[in-house]
C-alpha cells in the first residue's frame, strides 16, 4: 500500500447535513498479566497496608504465590481480599522456610478484575527510608479458566489518590501519586481523564492538577509512558447532572443561547473557532469555548487482524448520549461516494467514565488496496 500524507487526512467537515471526523494509524497487540506490589510509606511502628495489584487479568481465575517479608519490615496482622477479587476465595498457609503461601481462586471460574487483589495489613518496623518494599512475591503461578498457565510480568507500582471528596466544574482538583521503585519513574507518567491526556509528569512522587470541564462521572488513569505499569483507575463523580443529550450540554456550556438555530450554541456552530463544530465538541467531551486544548480529535491507528493490517482510528465518544451515535465509514476515495463506501468495524470500546475510546477499522486490508480512507460520523439515534 502506498500512503502519502496527502492521502490521509483529519479534521472536521460538513457533508450533507452530517458532521464527520477523519483518519487513522497504531498497532494493537496483546499484553500479559502484570503484578505489582505497593511500598511502605507511613511512619515507623504505625499500622499500614501493602497491596498486590493485578493488571491486564484477561481470563485469570486463580493465582498462587509465596510471600516473603523483607528484613522484617512489616509485622503482618492479616490478609484480606481486595476489591478486584470479588467472588473469589483466599487461602493462606505458613511454609517451612518462613514464607506464606497465598492461593486466590474461584470455584466457579469467576475471573479476577483489574486492580487490588490482596491487601496485607501490618505494623511497619525497622524504618530505613521513606519508600521501601516490605514484602517480596516468590514462586508465582497464574491460571486461566481452562486451567492453563498464563504469562505474567512484575511491574512497578503506581499509586494515585485524590485530595477532594467531590469536585465541581471549573474548580481545580489535585491528584497525588507515586511510582516505585524509584528508577521506574525515569520514563515519565501519563495521567488521563476519561481517556483525555491531562498531564505528562515524572519523578518518584508527583502531583497533577485537573479542572473538570463539566458535570458527570470522570474516569482517571495514570500509566507509565512505556505502558509497563498503571495505577488502579479512579472513578470520580463531578457535581451536577449527567449531560446525556445535546440539549443539556448546550444549556450548560451556552446558557445564553440554549435553543436558537443561528447562535453560538447551534450544533454546527464553532464558537471557539478551533475547526471542531459544537456537535463534535459535545460528543467527544471537549470545551466548545476553549480552542487548542492540545488533544487530537482522533488518533491514527493501524489495526492488525490475523496476518493483515487495516486502516483505522480511535475516537473518544460520549457513551451516555441518548440522541446521537458515532459510526465509521471506509472508502477507496476521499469523496466517500455511496458505491465505494462501506461501514467500518468497531474493534474495541474502552470504557472511560461517561465516555468510551472506540477503535474503528476498515474492512479492506492495506495489502488489498493502494488507497483507503476512513472517517467517523455522528448521526442521530433512530427512535
TORKELUM-793703 format. One record per residue (C-alpha): residue in one letter; residue number from 1; x, y, z. Coordinates in steps of 0.05 Angstrom, whole numbers, plus 5000, padded with zeros to 4 digits. Each point is the difference from the previous one (the first is absolute). Example, Ala and Ser with C-alpha at 12.3 -4.5 7.8 and 13.67 -1.06 7.14 Angstrom:
2
 residuo num   xx   yy   zz
       A   1 5246 4910 5156
       S   2 5027 5069 4987
// end
This chain:
383
 residuo num   xx   yy   zz
       X   1 5000 5000 5000
       X   2 5028 5068 4981
       X   3 4981 5052 5051
       X   4 5018 5074 4998
       X   5 4982 5053 5050
       X   6 4955 5032 4949
       X   7 4962 4935 4992
       X   8 4982 4997 5074
       X   9 4963 5058 5030
       X  10 4969 5022 5065
       X  11 4956 5057 5022
       X  12 4928 5020 4999
       X  13 4955 5002 4939
       X  14 4926 5013 4989
       X  15 4970 4952 4948
       X  16 4926 4997 4983
       X  17 4978 5022 5070
       X  18 5045 4952 5036
       X  19 5064 5014 5039
       X  20 5061 4957 4989
       X  21 5070 4993 5027
       X  22 5051 4961 4962
       X  23 5060 4957 5004
       X  24 5045 4948 5032
       X  25 5065 4957 5021
       X  26 5035 4951 5061
       X  27 5011 4927 5013
       X  28 4957 4960 5046
       X  29 5034 4946 5040
       X  30 4984 4954 5057
       X  31 5032 5010 5068
       X  32 5016 4951 5056
       X  33 4971 5005 5070
       X  34 5041 5046 5045
       X  35 5011 5000 5075
       X  36 5026 5056 5044
       X  37 5009 5010 5075
       X  38 4991 5066 5036
       X  39 5057 5027 5045
       X  40 4996 5021 5073
       X  41 4994 5075 5007
       X  42 4974 5016 5070
       X  43 5036 5012 5066
       X  44 5036 4946 5040
       X  45 4960 4957 5050
       X  46 4935 5021 4967
       X  47 4946 4956 4969
       X  48 5007 4998 4924
       X  49 4974 4962 4940
       X  50 5038 4971 4941
       X  51 4960 4979 4939
       X  52 5011 4952 4942
       X  53 4974 5029 4935
       X  54 4981 4960 4937
       X  55 4997 5033 4931
       X  56 4976 4970 4934
       X  57 4968 4940 5035
       X  58 4966 4974 4937
       X  59 4970 4932 5020
       X  60 5041 4990 5063
       X  61 4960 4962 5052
       X  62 5054 4977 5049
       X  63 5067 5025 5027
       X  64 5048 4966 5048
       X  65 5063 5032 5027
       X  66 5047 4996 5059
       X  67 5008 5064 5040
       X  68 5065 5016 5035
       X  69 5012 5056 5050
       X  70 5059 5046 4983
       X  71 5046 5013 5060
       X  72 4940 4993 5048
       X  73 4974 5068 4978
       X  74 4927 4981 5009
       X  75 4969 4963 5059
       X  76 4942 4967 4963
       X  77 4932 5004 5033
       X  78 4952 4974 4946
       X  79 4989 4982 4927
       X  80 4935 5023 4968
       X  81 4971 5001 4930
       X  82 5004 5063 4958
       X  83 4943 5029 4960
       X  84 5024 4966 4936
       X  85 4991 4931 5032
       X  86 4925 5004 5012
       X  87 4969 4930 4997
       X  88 5066 4964 5012
       X  89 5030 4964 5060
       X  90 5067 5009 5035
       X  91 5039 4945 5035
       X  92 5066 5011 5037
       X  93 5051 4952 5032
       X  94 5068 5008 5032
       X  95 5058 4964 4966
       X  96 5060 4968 5032
       X  97 5046 5056 4975
       X  98 4958 5053 5035
       X  99 4966 5024 4937
       X 100 4924 5003 4995
       X 101 4964 4967 4942
       X 102 4938 5035 4975
       X 103 4951 4968 4952
       X 104 4946 5043 4968
       X 105 4948 4959 4962
       X 106 4929 4992 4977
       X 107 4956 4938 5004
       X 108 4960 5025 4941
       X 109 5055 5027 4955
       X 110 4983 5071 5019
       X 111 5053 5045 4967
       X 112 5039 5050 5040
       X 113 4990 5073 4985
       X 114 5055 5051 4989
       X 115 5025 5035 5063
       X 116 5016 4981 5072
       X 117 4993 4925 5011
       X 118 5031 4990 5069
       X 119 5011 5047 5059
       X 120 5053 4985 5052
       X 121 4989 5038 5065
       X 122 5056 5007 5051
       X 123 5044 5043 5045
       X 124 5059 5034 4966
       X 125 5066 4984 5034
       X 126 5074 5016 4989
       X 127 4989 5064 4960
       X 128 5058 5012 4953
       X 129 4973 5048 4946
       X 130 4937 5038 4981
       X 131 4982 4948 4948
       X 132 5019 4926 5004
       X 133 4973 4932 4985
       X 134 4979 4959 5060
       X 135 4981 4937 4962
       X 136 5025 4960 4941
       X 137 4960 4954 4954
       X 138 5031 4932 4986
       X 139 4981 4939 4959
       X 140 4940 5031 4965
       X 141 4951 4957 4961
       X 142 4942 5028 4960
       X 143 4944 4959 4967
       X 144 4942 5017 4954
       X 145 4931 4969 4996
       X 146 5026 4941 4958
       X 147 5052 4982 5052
       X 148 5057 5025 4958
       X 149 5058 5040 5027
       X 150 5000 5072 4977
       X 151 5061 5043 4988
       X 152 5011 5057 5049
       X 153 5050 5054 5016
       X 154 5020 5039 5062
       X 155 4992 5075 4989
       X 156 5011 5062 5043
       X 157 4945 5024 5046
       X 158 4962 5063 4982
       X 159 4956 5033 5053
       X 160 4948 5054 4989
       X 161 4956 5037 5050
       X 162 4955 5061 4997
       X 163 4999 5056 5051
       X 164 4928 5021 4989
       X 165 4938 4961 5020
       X 166 4956 5024 4942
       X 167 5025 5050 4949
       X 168 4956 5051 4966
       X 169 5007 5027 4928
       X 170 5050 5057 4994
       X 171 5034 4985 5067
       X 172 5071 4971 4998
       X 173 5011 4930 5029
       X 174 5068 4974 5023
       X 175 5022 4927 4992
       X 176 5060 4974 5038
       X 177 5038 4939 4978
       X 178 5064 4960 5003
       X 179 5040 4951 4958
       X 180 5041 4946 5034
       X 181 5055 4978 4995
       X 182 5035 5067 4989
       X 183 5033 4982 4933
       X 184 4932 4984 4970
       X 185 4984 5075 4998
       X 186 5052 5017 4948
       X 187 4954 4987 4941
       X 188 4946 5047 5026
       X 189 4926 4990 5011
       X 190 4937 5019 4962
       X 191 4938 5019 5038
       X 192 4934 4997 4962
       X 193 4929 5020 5018
       X 194 4946 4964 4960
       X 195 5054 4978 4951
       X 196 5024 5072 4990
       X 197 5073 5017 5016
       X 198 5004 5053 5055
       X 199 5072 4993 5023
       X 200 5067 4969 4985
       X 201 5042 4998 5063
       X 202 5062 4968 5029
       X 203 5033 4988 5067
       X 204 4990 4949 5054
       X 205 4944 5041 5031
       X 206 4956 5044 4956
       X 207 4942 5048 5004
       X 208 4950 5015 4945
       X 209 4947 5056 4998
       X 210 4938 4990 4958
       X 211 4940 5046 4991
       X 212 4934 4964 4983
       X 213 4968 5030 4938
       X 214 4929 4974 5014
       X 215 4960 4957 5048
       X 216 4996 4924 4996
       X 217 5042 4939 5016
       X 218 5075 5008 4988
       X 219 5047 4942 4990
       X 220 5072 5014 5019
       X 221 5060 4957 4980
       X 222 5075 5007 5009
       X 223 5047 4957 4958
       X 224 5075 5000 4987
       X 225 5015 5025 4930
       X 226 5028 4932 4980
       X 227 4934 4968 5022
       X 228 5034 4953 5049
       X 229 4963 5021 5062
       X 230 4937 5037 5019
       X 231 4962 5024 5062
       X 232 4934 4971 5020
       X 233 4951 5046 4963
       X 234 4958 5049 5040
       X 235 4927 5013 4986
       X 236 4981 5070 5023
       X 237 4931 5032 4998
       X 238 5001 5074 4981
       X 239 4942 5037 5031
       X 240 4941 5014 4955
       X 241 4955 4960 4954
       X 242 5022 4954 4943
       X 243 5004 5036 4933
       X 244 4969 4942 4960
       X 245 4969 5043 4945
       X 246 5022 5057 4957
       X 247 4945 5044 5029
       X 248 5027 4990 5071
       X 249 5072 5010 4977
       X 250 4981 5064 4962
       X 251 4963 5029 5059
       X 252 5060 4987 5044
       X 253 5054 5029 4954
       X 254 4957 5053 4965
       X 255 4950 5023 5053
       X 256 4988 5064 4961
       X 257 4983 4963 4936
       X 258 4965 4934 5019
       X 259 4953 4993 4940
       X 260 5013 5047 4942
       X 261 5013 4973 4930
       X 262 5052 5052 4982
       X 263 5036 5018 5065
       X 264 5068 4976 5027
       X 265 4968 4938 5032
       X 266 4970 4971 4936
       X 267 5024 4929 4983
       X 268 5041 5022 4940
       X 269 5027 5063 5033
       X 270 5073 5008 5019
       X 271 5002 5051 5056
       X 272 5075 4992 5014
       X 273 5020 4996 4927
       X 274 5042 4937 5009
       X 275 4969 4965 4938
       X 276 4962 4951 5045
       X 277 4925 5015 4997
       X 278 4958 4998 5062
       X 279 4970 4932 4986
       X 280 5069 4969 5000
       X 281 5021 5039 5061
       X 282 4938 4971 5035
       X 283 5012 4929 4977
       X 284 5075 4997 5017
       X 285 4994 5041 5064
       X 286 5046 5058 4981
       X 287 4990 5074 5017
       X 288 4958 5039 4950
       X 289 5026 5065 5027
       X 290 5073 4981 5007
       X 291 5039 4993 4935
       X 292 5064 4960 4997
       X 293 4991 4952 5058
       X 294 5060 4959 4975
       X 295 4962 4936 4987
       X 296 4988 4972 4930
       X 297 4930 4987 4976
       X 298 5020 4930 4978
       X 299 5061 4956 5010
       X 300 5029 4968 4938
       X 301 5006 4925 5006
       X 302 5019 4939 4958
       X 303 4961 4940 5025
       X 304 5029 4930 4992
       X 305 4952 4942 4991
       X 306 5032 4933 4985
       X 307 5053 5009 4947
       X 308 4968 5064 4973
       X 309 5002 5073 5020
       X 310 4942 5049 4993
       X 311 4995 5075 5000
       X 312 4964 5024 5062
       X 313 4989 5055 5050
       X 314 4984 5010 5074
       X 315 4945 5049 5019
       X 316 4979 5022 5069
       X 317 4923 4999 5004
       X 318 4949 5018 5053
       X 319 4971 4931 5013
       X 320 4943 5027 5043
       X 321 4973 5040 4941
       X 322 4927 4983 4986
       X 323 4991 5042 4937
       X 324 5061 4987 4956
       X 325 5048 4943 4984
       X 326 5066 4993 4964
       X 327 5010 4955 4939
       X 328 5061 4986 4958
       X 329 5003 5000 4924
       X 330 5057 4977 4954
       X 331 5009 5014 4927
       X 332 5049 4996 4942
       X 333 4988 5074 4985
       X 334 5002 5062 5043
       X 335 4933 5020 4971
       X 336 4967 4940 5037
       X 337 4953 4987 4942
       X 338 4945 4950 5020
       X 339 5021 4947 4951
       X 340 5072 4999 5027
       X 341 4983 5009 5075
       X 342 4990 4945 5051
       X 343 4988 4999 5075
       X 344 5062 4996 5043
       X 345 5005 4948 5054
       X 346 5000 5016 5075
       X 347 5062 4963 5025
       X 348 5002 5021 5073
       X 349 4962 5045 5047
       X 350 5040 5021 5061
       X 351 4959 5028 5058
       X 352 5021 5069 5025
       X 353 4948 5025 5049
       X 354 4942 5029 4961
       X 355 5042 4994 4937
       X 356 5030 4943 4960
       X 357 5061 4996 4955
       X 358 4974 4965 4938
       X 359 5047 4967 4950
       X 360 4973 4996 4929
       X 361 5033 4964 4942
       X 362 4991 4991 4926
       X 363 4975 4933 4972
       X 364 5051 5001 4943
       X 365 5072 4986 5020
       X 366 5056 5045 4978
       X 367 5030 4946 4955
       X 368 4934 4995 4962
       X 369 4997 5073 4979
       X 370 5048 5055 4981
       X 371 4959 5054 5032
       X 372 4949 4999 5057
       X 373 4966 5053 5043
       X 374 4961 4995 5065
       X 375 4956 5049 5037
       X 376 4957 5004 5062
       X 377 4931 5030 4993
       X 378 4949 5023 5051
       X 379 4928 4984 4984
       X 380 4934 5007 5038
       X 381 4977 4938 5038
       X 382 4940 4968 4966
       X 383 4941 4999 5049
// end
